[in-house]
Structure formats: C-alpha cells, structure tokens
C-alpha cells in the first residue's frame, strides 16, 4: 500500500486515500443499517451503535498507543472537543437515518457533507474552488432535494436527519483540516476517539440493551472500519485542500450501492 501511495503525486495520494476511506465508510453504513433493523437481532438504538463505533475504535488505538508509545504534543483540546462532538452527532444521525430509509438515499443525503465542507473551506480556509467543483456541488444539492421530497412523514424526518448529519460532518472536516496543521495523525485519532468514546458511552447508557453475538461482531467491525476511514481522511486532508478531497467522498454512494445490491 505504501509503495502505491509513494508512486503518486500529492493530489493523487489524497484522492486515493479518500476513495479508500469511502470503501470503509460504506461498510460501516451497511453494518449500521443491519443493527438499526432486526437483521441480526432486536434493533439497537442509534446512540448504542454510535457508542460501539467509538468504543472499539478507541480500544484499538489504545493498543497501538501502548505498543508504540508515541509522544502527545500540545493538543488543541478546544478544537478537538468541538470536532469530536460534531463527529459524534453527525455519525449518530447518519446511522439513525440509515435505519429508516433506503441506504442509498440516506448515504446520498448524508454525504452532502463535501458540499458543506467546500463552502466552509471557502470562507474559513480561504481555499479557491474551481468551476467543476461548483458544478458537482450543484448536482449533489439538486439530488438531495429530490430525495428529500416527502412522500411520507418517515422519509421526510429521516431525510432531514441525514441532512443535519451532512452539515455536522462538513464542519468536522474543516476542523480536522485546521488541526492537521500542527498535530500528527495518530494524535488526532486517539484524542478524537477518546472524547467520542466518553460522550457516546454516557449517551448509550440510557438506551443500552444487550447485543446478540452477531451484533457484537458488527459493532466491533464498525469501530475498526471507521478508524481505518478516519486515518485515511486525516492523512488525505493533511496533504491537499479540504475542498479538493471532499468531493471524492461521493464514492461512498457507489460502494454502498454495490454492498447493498
């Protein structure tokens, strides 16, 4: 994998990493939907699914931390906390919407986050946005409005949940870009997931139910897949503009459709 990445120029490296991340994220969406419905046992609450995502990701990172003993240098805890809360809220809403409407619809709306990230990057990071990115953003927004047209109350509410998830995750992406300027990828990962673990565990306490063996396996898988996706995202935006890498997130919809076929 490292050999392939090193053969590419920086922008191509970033694009490759984001596409790789979308493969992992699509897997988490499928698993989250299976947990939110009764495929593997009695459906779990989105807060509990989100807690599984952060808990097992955090455990994996702690093991790496113990083995490698990296040095944590002057983290910006304020930005980390805000980013973690945005990420936790966005992921929870995304998982909730995935359990209520067709997975492709939930993914298409949730992954408007590149559009919001692009707009925020324009104002806060002063990044330049080319005409092709504007065209892609327009098409994405148009598609989302089509999907949000309510044919029932359930679809309307679920669509709005996915839309709010997109806004929150778009803002998270901008904060992630800011943090990568001064902190290492691993430091960002372990701090983010430590905060996310604490918040999600407290929230899940009130809705907890004992998962089946298959549900435990799915929760563990979500945590591990998401940490792989996060690592790809963080490294990608560290070497390229947020507005450049964000549109590649749309690949998630393709992989979700393939997995859900």
Secondary structure, DSSP 8 states (H G I E B T S, - for coil): -HHHHHTS-HHHHHHHHHHHHHHHHHHHHHHHHHHHTTSSSS---HHHHHHHHHHHHHHHHHHHHHHH--------HHHHHHHHHHHHHHHHHHHHHHTTS-HHHHHHHHTTHHHHHHHHHHHHS-----HHHHHHHHHHHHHHHHHHS-SSHHHHHHHHHHHHHHHHHHHHHHHHHHHTTTS-HHHHHHHHHHHHHHHHHHHHTTT-----HHHHHHHHHHHHHHHHHHHHHHHHHHHS-HHHHHGGGGHHHHHHHHHT-
